């Protein structure tokens, strides 16, 4: 895949620092140094601004959970619960401890320290445990496969989240007037259409208002909750976990099944980790503890207190807490909040796609950068339109947030569980924790997550199948593409000759002016395009560069480490260009920046030679026929190598070949 790398001291010791942080000033200094190294612009003076940005982008999903999570805990068809004191206190207790254990402890205290040079997310985490050699391949292979499956599941989450979030907000119009009931679906569809249509403009300009709007949203959550807590502050006692235990002894079977809905309070937890590279751990942590966690807890407690006095309000408990004159403004604000939450998931899927393409798990597709200042702001047209069609299809097909809730949660639960399993492997292998200590940390997390997962299993026949189907299909596609690419490389490399032998035979051949760049990954061998050029045209350019583009398992590569250059013969150089898996490979720019004795590179006088393989499914062993045809289909739809490597279109010459797999 990429060049081998070793984690720096911040990555190796991330978990140990987490434990010592509360009592050791040195550890706090190390954490600050870690954040500043990976995010040089994240100085202390900017932490507040970054925290505001994180509130607007990172916490959108988890911040809109109060719209539906508590309601679904009582009204889900598989476990209709009695709205009584024991159940209300139990649900509030479980919601509080889920937020504390899964978000505060698991992600913020531990998992977010498992960064890949500042970048987070399950794909970045998976790259840390990818095998570096054949001896480690078997033991790590299962976890890598799980990581790819978890990545695929997040695509399902990216489809469901905009649909359920927008629909749950628009449903509040039914509380304003029953005459709006028939308009809920059309309005939700129009909002989703608008959301996806504006994606091509980028999130930079819109993102500036995300933070302030979400601040207003979280303030509204807190005030709504306080307005119901103050008259009946007894609900605060639900912080005692004894109420969660009583909950499971009251209506045991239903209580367990309700975990699938209670889990909705922490959906969006993976976004904290995935968006770490954009904001840094410290701003995200600050935003969580200063704004988000207090607002969520107060709102859930307020909903609980309100339900104790008005159990009949369970069907729309969030909106019924608001005074009637403020109901319409609340619906409008909730709609804005859900659009922002949806934007965060859509942007996350774009970033995930770019990473998967760079790691060669997805075909090359068109990726547009929408900002000259921030490389992470991208737009992926194909993914955008597929998401739009899928989201609108879900809204029309499921028709209510209650029905969609059955499809929601299982993908996120599986992803969180997979994250914990990979994190355990990282603790043992990379941080050198004793296995017993790593188990002591991870087993309680797994017990909780497996409980949530078990409760979500019953959702599969009622809509959960959708997220799993998306995950399975995308996993099959990713694995097929990666395997197919390996087979194509194997077929192409058969019969290859050493570059030195080919150049020896070409000794004395006519040299022509200009520079030829042959894109070929297998350095040391002669590119087929070069061999054909010598055979048919019988010329060699004065400057001949054989360029291999390598995607590292690091998110980004320093400019000083970008190129490794080897002189093969007079005027002939082999160049290895290294790009991080979150970078856009710009070959022309990288070559133009090289300063090397004897290497004369003039961008206006360059011809780029690319190999273009026509793939056909045949009888050669390697993949089953279904996978072969899938790979051929994916290969036909892949973006051109010239566009992917940012080569000038008027200077590219493609040499075709036929490959049977």
N, C-alpha and C positions, 0 to 999 in steps of 0.2 A: 504494500500500500504506500506508505510514506516512509521517510527516513526515520530511523530509530531515535527516540528522544528519551531523556530521563527527567523525571519530575524534579523541580527545584525544591529547596528546603521548605518553602511555604506549603507546597502540595504534599510533600512527604509527611510533614508533621501537623497537617490540618486538624486531625481529630484530637491529638494530644493537646494542642493549643486550645481547642474548644473546652476541654475539661479544666485547664488551668486558668482560663481567661478571667474567671470571676475573682480570683485571688492574686493573680500575678500581673504586675504592671508591665513587665517585660513582654508577656504574651500580647497585651494590648498594643504595645508598640510594634510588635511583629505583624499583627493583623493590619495595623495602619500602613506599615511599609508594604505589605502584600497588596493592599488595595491600591496604593499609589503607584506601585510598579506596573500593575496590569492596567490601571486607568490613570495615566499621568495627569489628566485634566480634572480628576476627582479630588481636588484639594479640599481642605477643611472648609474654606469659604464657599465652596460650591456644593457641599454635601446637602445643605438645606434645599437648594434648587433641584438637585438630583432626586432628593426624596420626594419633592413635589411632582417631578416627572414620573417617578416610580408609582406614586399614588394614582396618577392618571392612566398609566399603561399597564403596570404589573398587576394591580389589585382589582381591575375591572370585573373579572370573572367571579372571584370570591366575594367581591363587594356587592354583587347583585343577587347572591344566593338567598338573602332574606325574603326576596319576592316569592319564593316557592318552596324552600327547603322545609320549614317548620310545618307548612300546610300539608305537604306531601307525606310527612312523617305520620300524620293522623288519617289522611284520606286516601292513600294509595290503595287501589282495589284489592291487592293481595293481603292487606292487613289493616282494615279499617279499625282505628283505635278509639276507645272511649275517651272523651275529653273530660278527664277528672284530675284531681289534684296530684295523685301519684304519677300519672302519665305525663302531665305538663311539667312537673318538677324534674322527672326523669329525662325527658327529651331536652330540656334546657341544660341539665347537668351534662348530658352526653355531648351536646353541641359545644359547650364551654370546653370540656376536656379534649374533644377532638381538635379544636382550634389550637389548644395549648400543646398537646402531644405531637400532632402531625405537623403543624405549621411552625410553632415556636421552637420546639425541641428538635424534631427530625430535620426539617429543612433549614431553618435559620441558624441553629446551633451546630449542626453536624454536616448535612449533605451539601450545603452551599459552600463549604470549605473544600469539597472535592471538585475543584475547578480545573479545567484544562487551560492553563495559562489565562485565567480570567474569564473564560467562557463556561457556561453551564448548560443544563439540559440533558435529557437521557442519551442523546446521540453523542454529545461530548463526553459524558460519563462512560458510555460504551467504548469509545475510542481509547480510554485509559486502560481498559482490560483486554483490548484486542491483542491476540498472541503476536509476539515479536519473532518467535522461532517455532519450528515444527514440534519441539518437545513440549511447548506450552499450548499448542493449538488444540489438542483434544480436551484438556481441562477447561480452557476458556471458551471453547467453541459454543457450548450450550448457552453460556451467559451472553455471548455476543449475539446469538440467534434470538434470545429473549429480548435483548436491547433493541434489535431491529424490529421485533414484534411490538414492543412498547412504543417505538417511534411511529410505526404504522397506526397504532391505536390512537395516537394523538391527532392523526388526520381525522379520524371519526369524531373526536372531541371538537375539532375545529369546524366540523359540519354541524354538529348538534348544538353547540353553545350559542351561536348567533340565532338559531331558530328558536330555542327555548327561551333565551333571554329576551329577545324582542317580543315574542308572543306573550310571555308572562306580563310584560309591562303594558302592552296594548290592551290586554284583557282587563286592566284596571278601568278602562272606559265603560265597561259593563256596570261598574259601581257608580259611575256618574249618572248614567241613564241606560235603561234597558234597550232603548232605541239604537244604541251603538253595537249591540250584540252581533248583528248581521255584518257589521263593518270591520270586525276585529281581524279576520283573515285577510281581506283586501288591504287594509292599512299595514299589517305586518309585512305582506308581500312587497308593497310599494317601498317601505322603509328598507327592506333587505336589498331590493333592486338598486335603490339609491346608494346604499352602503358599498355595494360591490362595483357600481359604475364609477364611483369617485376614487377607487383604489389606485388607478393609473396615475393620479396626480401626486401620489405619495403622501406620507403621514406627517411630513415636517411641519407644514403650516397648521394643519388641524391639530397636531399634537400639542401645540402651544396652549390650547384651551382645554386640553384633557384634564390636566392637573387641577385647575380652579373648579371645573365642573364637578369633578369627583370629590373635591374638598366639600363643596356644597352638598353633594349627595351623602357623604359620610356624616356631615353635621346634621343633615335631616334624619338619617338613621338614628343617630344618638338622641336627638331631641324627641323624636317619636317614641323611642323606647323610654326615655326619662319621663315623658308625660304620663305613661302608664305605670311606671315603677314607683313614682313618688306617692301616689295614693295607696299602693299596696307593695311596700318594699320587701315583703317576706319572700318574694321570688328570688332575691339575691342569695338566699340560703341554698339554692340549687348548686352553688359552687361546691358544696359538699358531695363527694362522689358516692356517698351512701344512698343518695336519691337515685343514682343510676342503677345501683344494685337492686333497690326496691322496685324499680321499673321492670326489671327482668323477671321478678317474682310475681308481678301483678297479672300481666297477660303475656306469659312467657313466649309462646309461639309467635304471636303477633309482634311482640317487642323485638325479637330477633329479626324478623322480616323487615321491621321498620328501620333497621340499621342501613338498609339500602337507600332510604330517603334521607336519614340523618346525615349520611355521608356527603350529601349535597352541600353541606355547610363548608366543606373544605375543598370542593372542586375549584380549581384554579391554583392549587398548591404547586403543581408542576410549573406553572407560569413564573412563579417566584424564582425558581431555579433556572428555567430556560432563558429568562430575560436578565440574568445576572450580568452578562457581558455588556449590556447596554447602560447599566446604572451602577453596578458594584454592590457588594454585599452590605456595606455600611448604610448607604442611603435607603436600600430596601428594608433593612432592619429598623432604621429610624422611622420610616413611614408606617411600618407595621405596628410598632409599639406606641407611637405618638398619636396615630389617627385611626388606623384601620381596625386593630383588635378591640380597642375600647368601644368604637362605634358599633361593631358587629355584636359584641357581647351585650351592650345596652339594648340593642334592638331585639335580640332574641329573648332577653329577659322581659322586655316590654311586651313582646308578643305573648309570652307566657302569662304575664300578669293580666293582660287583656282577655286572654282565653278563659282564665279562671272566672272572670266576671261575665264574659259573653261567649260561652261555648258554642253558640249557634253561628258565630262569626268565622268558624274554622275554614270555610270554603274560600274566604278572601281576607284572611286575618290581617295581612300587611296593610292593605288599602283601607280597611275599616277602622284602623287605629287613627286615621287622619280625620280632623274636623271636616265636615261636609264642604264648607267654602274653599278649603285648601285641597280638595280631592283632585280636581282637574290639574292644577299646577303640579301636584305630586305625580300624576300619571305622565305628564310631559317630562318632568325631571327624571323619572324612572326610565322613560324611553331613551332619553339622552344617555343615561348611565349604561343601559343595555347595549346601545350602539357602540359606546366606548369599549365595553367589555368584549363585544364582538370584534371590534377593530384589533384589540390586543391579540385575540386568538388567530385572526386572519394573518396579521403580521408575523405571528409565531410560526404559522404553517409555511409562510413564504421563506422565513429563515431556515426552517427545518428542511425544506426542499433544496435550498442552496447548499446546505451541508451535505445532504444525501447525494446530490449530483457530484460534488467535489470528492466525496469518498467513494464514488463509482457504485452507488447502490441504486441510482436512478439514471435514465438516459439524459444526455445533454438536452436541456430545454432553454427557451429564451428567458433570460433574467435581466430585468432593467433596473438600474440604479437610479433612484429618484432624488438623490441628494449628492452634491459634490463634497459636502463636509462630513457626512456620516455614512460610512460604508454599509452599515447594517440596515439602512432604509432601502428596501428593494421592492420590486413589483414583479410578480410571475404571472403573466397573462393567462396561460393555460390553467394553472391551478386556481386562479381567481374565478374564471368562468365555470369551472367544474364545481367549485365550492358554492357559487351562486345557484346553479341549477339544483344541486343537492339540498341546500338549505330551503329553497322555496318549495321543492318537492316534499320535504319533511313537514313544513308548515301546512301545506295543502293536504298531505296524506294523514297526518296525526291530528290536526285541527285544534288542539288545545295543549297548553303547557303540562297539564296533568297526564295526558297520553304520552307526550314527549319525555316526561320524567322517567317513564319506564325504559326508554332507550338511553337515558343519560346516567352516568355514574359508573357503569361497569367498565367502560374503557379507561376512565381515570383511575379507578380502583386497581385495575390490572397494571397500569403503568406505574402507579406508586409502589405496588408490591414488587415489581421488577426492579425499580430503582433501589429499593432496600436490599434486594438480593445482590445486585451488582456492587452496591456500596459495601456490603459485607466482604466481597471478594477484594475490593480495593483496600479495605482496612487491613486485611491479612497479608496481601501480596505487596502492596505499594507502601503502606504505612508501617508494616512489620508489627502489627498488633498481635499479641497472643490470641489464638483462636478462641479461647475461653472468654477473653475480654470482649472480643468482637461479637460473640454470641450473646453475651450479657447485654450489650447495647441493642443489637438488631432483633433478637427474638421477641421482646415486648412489642416492638413496632410491627413485626410480622404477624403476631397474634391479633393485634388490633386490625391490621389491614386484611388479613385472611377472614376475620369476622365480617368486615364490611363487604369483602368479595363474596363470601358465602351468602350473605343476605341479598346481594345483587344478582346472584345466579337465577333466582326465580323470575327476574325481569326479562330473561332471554326470550321466552316465547311471546312476551308482550311488547317487544320493541328493542330489547337489549341485543337481539340477533343482528341488528343493523350495524352497531359499532363493532361487534366481533367480526362480522362479514367484511367490513371495510379493512379491519386489521389483518385478517387472513389473506385477503386479495392483494393488499399492498405488500405484505411480507413475501408472498409468493412472487410478486413482480420484482421486488428488490433482490431476492435471492436468485431468481432466474436471470436477471440482468447481470448480476455480478458473476455468476457461473458462466453465462454465455460470453461475457467479455474475456474471461480467462481462457475459454476454449478458442475463441477467435485469435487471441494473442498466441496461443500454442500452435495453431495451424499456420499463422503468418510466419512465426519464427522458425518453423521447420525449413531446413535448407539454407538458413541464413549463413552468411560468411563474415569472417572478421573484417572490420573496416581496414585494418592494416594490409591484409592480403589483397583486397580489392584495389586499394590505392597503389600497391606495388605493381599490380598488373597495368594500372593506368599511368605508370611513370612515363613521362614524355608526352602525354596527351595535351592537346591544345588548351590553353587557359583563355577564358573570356573575361571581360570586365564585369564588375558588379559583385553582388553578394547573393548567395543562395542559402536559404535556411530550410533544412530538411527536418520536419517534425517527426521524431521517432523516439519511442520510449526506451528501447533496448540499446543503451550506449555500449560501445565496444563492437557492435555489429553494423553492417552496412545497410542503410535504409533501402528497401526495394526501389523507391523513387530515384535514389542516387544511382543504383546499379543500372536501372533502365535508362537514365539520362546518359550515363557513360556508354552504354551499349548502342543506343540509337542515335544520340546527338554527338557522341564522341568529343565532349567538351567538359571542362571542369571550371567552375567560377574561381576568380582570383581569391575570393574569400568564401569559404564553404563552412557553414555552421550546422552541426547535427545537434538538434535541441530536444531534450527530454523534459517534459513538464511533470513534476512530481507533486502530488498532494500530500502534505504532511498531516500527521494526526495532531498537530498543533493548530489552533485556530488561525494564527497569523505568524508570519515570518518577518524578522527584521530585514530591512533593505540590505544591510551589510552581509547577511547570510543568504541572500536570494540566489546567487549564481555560484556554481562550481565549474571551473573552466579547465579543460585539458587540451593541450596542443597535440594533435595526432600526426600532422605532417605540415610542411610549409603552406600556410594559408588555410589549413583545415583544422577546425576546433570542435571538440565535443563540449556541450554546455548543458549542465543540469540546472534547471530553474525550479526552485522550491516555492510553493505557495501554500498557505494555511487553508484548512478546509472551509473557512468562512471568508476567504478572499476571492475576488474575481481575477482569474489569471489573464493578465495583460502582457502577452509575450513581446509585442513590439516595444512597449514602454520599458520592459525589463531589459531587453537586449540593448536598447538605446542608452541605458544608464551604465552599461558595462565599460569600464576602462581597463584594458588589458594590452600589454605590449604585443604588437604584431597583429592585433585584431582591429580591422578597419570596418566599422559598421556605419553606413550612411542610410538612414531610413528611407530616403527617396530613391535609393538604388538597390532595392532588395526584392527578390522573388521568393515566395514561400511555397515549398513543395509539400503537399499533404497526401497521405494515402487515403483512398476511399474504397472501403470494402463493400461489395455486394454480397450480403449474407443469404444463403439458401439452406433450408432444412434438408438434410440428407440422411444417409444410413450410417454415417460415421459415429462410433460410440462416443458418449459424452453426456447427453441429456435425453430424457424421454421425449417422444414426439410432440406431446402437448407443450412442454417447456420450449422445445425448439421453435415451434410455430409462434409462441408468445414472444420469444426473443427476436425473431425475424420481424414481427409486427412492431415491437418497441424500437428496434434499430431503424426501421424505415421512418419512424416519427421523430427520431432524435434530431436535435439541432445540429447544424454543420459545425465541424471542428474549427473552421476559420472564424465563425462568429463567436464560438465559445472561447477561443483564445484571443479574441479581439484583434484579429489580423485584418489589414486593409484589404477590402474585397477585390480591388483592382490589381492586387499583386499576388494573388493566390493561384497556384496551379495544382490541380488534383490529378493523382495517378490512380486509376482504378484497378481493382483486383477482385476476383471471385473466390469466396470462402465458403466451404461446406462444413456444417456442424452436425 
